[in-house]
Amino acid sequence: MDASSLSGPRSRRLIPVAASVSAIALLAACGGGSPSGGNDTFGLLINDDNQIVQDALTSLSTGACTDANEALPLEIETVPQSGLDQQLQLLGGQDALPAQFAASGSPAVTKGLDEAGHTLDLEATLTELGVVDDIEPAAISTIENLYGGLIVLPYQFNIEGVWYNKQLFADNGIEVPQTWDELTEAAAQLQEAGVTPLSASGEQGWPITRLISGYLYRSLGPDALQRVADGEAKLTDPEYVEAAQAIADLGADGYFGQGVGSIDYDTAVSQFLTGNAGMFYMGSWTLGAFNDPAQNQIGAENIGFFGLPEVAGGAGSADQLPANVGLPIAVSAKAYGDDTGAWLSCIAENYGATSLGDQGTISGFKVNGDVAEVPELTQSVQDTIAGTTETTLWFEALFGAKATTTSQQNAAPLVSGSISAEDFMAKIQADLDAEK
């Protein structure tokens, strides 16, 4: 965030959804004791680059949630992602947060708002409303891993794992790997067949570091990185360095192909969808590209998915899928009232079907009722989520900004051999120590 974002008025775009709504003051200070919690609107403050959630809520306001919207009209305010954290902290300090607000990209900021009493305890509230069971257990697990409790709504939800080319696997007699050793054997077979085994963006770095955390969770268990955050372990411990070494070995064996450090995200996606790579570790947010015939030259029917396989003797399970809440939304404790509760009940019961049916996107809410035809690959991911009860986080989820940057910038050097696994982990641990 640059200094210019710390002061001065910020331009705003309001989307009124109730009939004959004029310029309602969305950010007025909140009082209590009324059905609306003192608010005139069911306000949402959200980063301006996420239209999907806005469209889904707007659809609900004119459909399943019409009654809730008539009592408390939905209004949406957008801000640039770069200015979101400052806006949240400013409004929190003024007790002027709207009914809903996009959580910070940094879990620490949202945790701070929660500790200051600004976020609603959604587990208690949704339980009282009788709709907590409308949130997928996998989403609850992910939110609790990030924040220590259910304090945000999962308007978007992604699982991560390995997408693979079914035809290439079949042509080369490769079965879906059940162990890490079988994964490396599959990579060797694909390489021998002249195919890049694993497509990855070294330029972004995080697609590689997610493999490190995946190995850690399989070898040490789902709390491996929480122990580091709590100071009970260090990334420089031998069992942690082992995970970085396992990914470095994939690079040393050439399984990421040539020039991985210069490959950007779009190129990595294209490499897989043109049949030039056999496997691609990525999140389910790529379903849009997978379901787009203009981008997908191998066919959606030719794409399979499996969680990172287990490490021999490890404490983790392949059933523990890495996941993230693509856009977590918190609810203001001070803005809560009966009318807000009516909105939350309606959202819990209907958002999943609306998001999947109207936008073709997956949320952390259960899909109640029938929806329009959903692409088979998208439905399979939805089914996988429904069958998942425990999730893990990504490598940098509990890191501060400096450690995150260090991690991602050194991922390509790690797999290209220009930095050792020991030095990679030591650099990140030094930043973590400095952040304490």
N, C-alpha and C positions, 0 to 999 in steps of 0.2 A: 504494500500500500504506500503510495507516495504522499508527501506532505500536503499536497493540494487537496487531498481527500479529507483532511482533518478539520476543515473549517469551511464556512460559507454554505449557502443554500444548495440543495441538490435537486435537479429536475426530477419530476415524478410523472408517471403515467398511471392514471387510475382507470380501472375497468369496472364501471357500474353494472350490476347484474339485476338489480331490482328495477321495476318500472318507475319512471319519473324521479330518478335519483339525480340530484345535482351534486355540487361539490361538497360532500359530507366530510367532516373533519375526521379522517381515519385515525389520526395519531393524537387525539385528545386524551388527556389523563383519565385513568380508569377509576371508577368508584365501585362500591359494592352494594349489595342489598336489593338489586333489581333482577328480573328474569334475564336481562341481557348482560348482567355484570357491570352495568353502567355504560355500556357501549351502544352506539346507534347502528353499528354494522358488524358483520362477521368478517373482520378484516384479515387479510393475508399479506404479509411482507415477504417478497420472494425475489431471488436474483433474476435479472431480466433475460437470461439465456435459457430459461426452462419454461417452455410453452406447454409442455405435455400436462403438467400438474394443473396449470391454469385452465386449460381446456377441459380437463376431467371435472374439476370443481364447478366450472361454469355449466357444464352439461348436467351435473347433479342439481344445480340450483334451479334449472328449468325443467327438471324431470323428477327423479325419485325424491329429491329434497325440496320440492317446491314449498311445502308448508313451513319448513324450517327457514327457508329463504324469505318468505313473506314476513315472518316474525323478526328476523334478523338478517337483512340483505347482505349477501356476499359482496365485498369490494376488495380488489386486488391492487396492491402497490408494488411496483418493481423498482429495484435498484441494481446498479452494476455489481457483479460478483466481487469486484475489487473493493467496493465500499460497504459490503454487507456487514462485516464484523464491527466496523466503527459505528454503523447505524444501530446495530443491535445493542452495543454497549451504551451508546448515547441514550437511546430510548429506554433501556433498562434503568439507567440512572435517573431518568425523569418519571419512572413508573408509567410510561406511555407506550408500552409494547402493545401491538394489536392482538386480536384474539389468537391469530396464528402467525408464526414467523419461521422462515427457513433457518435451520440451525447453521452455525458457523462451520466452515470447512475444518476448523480445528476443534476437536472434541473438548479441549480445555476451556474454550470460550463458553460453550453451551453448559458445561459443568459449572462454570462460575456463575452463570445466570441462574442455574438450578439451586446452587448453594445460597444465592441471595434471595431465593423465594419467588423467582419470576416464572418458573415453569411449572405447569400442572403435573401432579402425580397421576399419570395416565393409567397405571395399573389399578390404582384405587378407584379412580373416576369411572373408567370403562367397566370395571367389575360392578360398581354400584349401578351403572346404566344397563348392565346385563349383556354387554357386547364385547367383552375382552376376548372371548373365544373366537371372534371374527378376525383376529389377527393371527397369521400363521406362526406356529411355534418357532420356526426358523428365523423369522423376522424379530420376534421377541428376544431370542438368544443373541442375535447380532447386536440389537440395541443395548441389551444389558452388558454385552462385552465391551461396547464402546463407552457407555455412560454410567454403568453401574446400576441402572434401573430403567424402567420404561417411561422415558420423559419426552419421546418424540414419536410421531406417527410415520409409518413406512409407506409414503405415497409412491415411492419407487423402491424396488428391491432387486438385487442381482446376486446370483451365485456365480462362482468361478470354478474352472476346471479345464480339462483338456478336451478340445474339440478335435475330432479326427476324421480323416477321409476314409469312409467305409470301403470304397472301391480299391484304394491303394492298399489298405490293410488286407482285403480279400486276395488281391492279385499277388501279394507277397506272403500269404499264409500267416498273417500276424493276428493273434488274438488280442482282445482288449487286455492290457497289462493289469495284473493284480498286485504286483510288487514293484518296488523301485528297480530291482535288477531286471525284471521283465520289461520295464519302460526303456531302460538303456539298451536292452537287446532289440526291442522294436525299432529304436532309433538307428541302431547299427544296420538292421535289415533294410530300412528305408534309404539310408545313405548308400548302401551297396547297390540299391536299385536306381541310384542317380537322382534321388529326391531329397530335398532339404528336410531333415527329420522334424525340426522344431522351428516354426516361424516366430520371431520375436523382434520387438523394437528396442534396440540398444540405445537409440537416440533419446527415447523417453526414459529408459532405465527401469521404470516400475514393472513392466512385464517380466523382467528378469528377477527383480528382487522378490516378486511374489512367488517365484519358484523356491527361493531360499526359505521364506516363511512356510511354504507348503511342506518342505522337507522337515523343517523344525517341528511343525505340528504333528507330523507322522512319527518322527523319531522320539520327541520328548513329551508329546501330549498337547492338548488344546490350550493349556495355560503357559506355554513356553515363553511367549513374549510378554505376558502379564508379569511373570516372575522377573523379567528384566526391568520392566517399568516400576515394579515394587522394590527394586534393589536387592532382590534375593538371588539374582544371577547376573552375569555379564555376557555380552556378546563375544567377549574374548575367551570365555570358558571353552575348553576343548570340544565339548559336545555341541556348542553353538558354531564354532569354527568349522566343524565337520559338515554342517549344512551348507555353508558358503563354498566349501571345497567340493561338495557333490555337484553344485551348479557350475563351478569353475571347470570341473572335469567334463561336463557336457560340452562346454566351449572348447576345451583342449582337444576333444575328440572330433571337433568339427560339426557337431550336431545342430548348431545354429546357422550353419552355412557361412558364406563369405561376407565380410564387411558388416557384421551385425551392428556395430557401433554407429553406422551411418543410416540404418534403416529406421524410418519413422513409422508411426502407428498405421497410417493408411497403407503404406507399402507392405507392412507385415500382414494386414488383413488381406490385401490383394494377393500376396504370395500364397496364402492358404486357399483362397477362393478361385484361383486359377489352376489349382492342382499341382503347384510347384513345391508345396510343403505338405507333409503327411499329418502333422500335429500342430496345434496352436493353443497355447494356454491363454485364456482370456475370459472375461465376464460375459454374462448373458445380455449385457447392453449391446453386444454385436449382433443380436438377432435381426435388427433392421437390415444390416448388410447381408446376412445369411439368407433372409427371405426376399431379397431384391434380385430378380433375375438379371438385371442389368449389371450387377456386381458379381453375382455368384455364378461362375461358369461350371462348377462341379455339381450343382443342383442341391437344394436343401435336403432332398431325400437321401443324399449321399453323405450327410454330416451326422456323426455320432458324438456322444459326450460321455466322459468318465471323470470321476474325481481323481486327483493325484493319488497314485497307489501307495500302499503301505510300505514302510521300511521294515526290513526283517528285524524282529526283536523290539520294535518301537512301541511306544505307549499310546500312539494315536490310531485313529481309524479312518478308513477311506470314506466312511459315512459322514464325517465331520467336514462339511464343505465350507470353504472360504466364502464369505458373503459380505455385502455392504448395502446400506440403505442409501440408494443413489441420491435422494434429496430428503433428508430427515426434516420434519416440520414439528416444531414445538408449539404448545398451546399455553397462552398466558394464564397464570394462576389468578391474577388480579382481574382479568377480563371475564372470568368464568361465571356463568349464571345458567339458569334453566334453559334459556334459548340457545346458548352455546352447547349445552348438553344435548339438546335435540339435534343440533347439527352433527355433533360427534357420533351420536347413535346412528344417524342416517348414513354418515360417511363409513362407519365401521361395517354396516350391513350392505352397502351398495357400491363402495368405491372399487373393490376388486373386480366386479363384473363390468363396471363402466370403463375402467382403465383397460382391461383386456379386450372388451368388445368394441369400444369406440376408438381407442388409440392403438390397440394391439400391443400394449406394454404391460409388463408384469409389476405388480405391487406386492406389498407384504400383507395385504388383506386377503382373506379367503374369497373365492369366487362363489357367490351365492346365486343360484338360479342359472338359467340358460343364457348364453351369450351368442353373438353372431359367430359365423365360422371363423375359427382361429387356425393359423398355420400350424401344421403338425409339429414342427420343431419347437415353436413357441409353446404349444400345449404340453409337449414332453418336458420342457423346463418347468412349467407351472406344476406339473405332476411331481417332478423331482423335489421342488420346494415343499409341496404339500407332504411329502414323505420324509422330510428332513426335520430333525428336532434339535440338533446341536450344530452350531456353526463356529467358524474361526474368523479372525480378522486378517488384513493384509500386513505386510512386513512393517510399514511405517505408521500404521494406524495409531500407535501410542507414542510416537516420536514427536519431538518439537520440530519447528521449521528448519533449523540448521541441520539437524541429524537427518531429516528427510531428504534435503538437498544433497548432502554428502552421500547418502545411500544411493540415490538414483543417478548421480553423476559418475559414480564409480562402478556401476553395474556392468557397463560395457567393458571397461578395463579389466574387471574381474574375469569375464568369460573369454577375453582375448589374451589373457595371460600377462598383461602389463602390471598387474597388482596381485599380490598373493591373497589367499583367503584370510590369513592372519591379519594382514595390513588392512584389508577391506573392513573387517569387523572392528579392528582397533580404531580406525578413523571415526566410525559411527559411534562407538562407545565413548570416545573422547568428547564428542558433541553432547551425548546424553549426560555425561558427568558434568559438563559445563552448564547444562540447562537446569540442573538441580539447585 
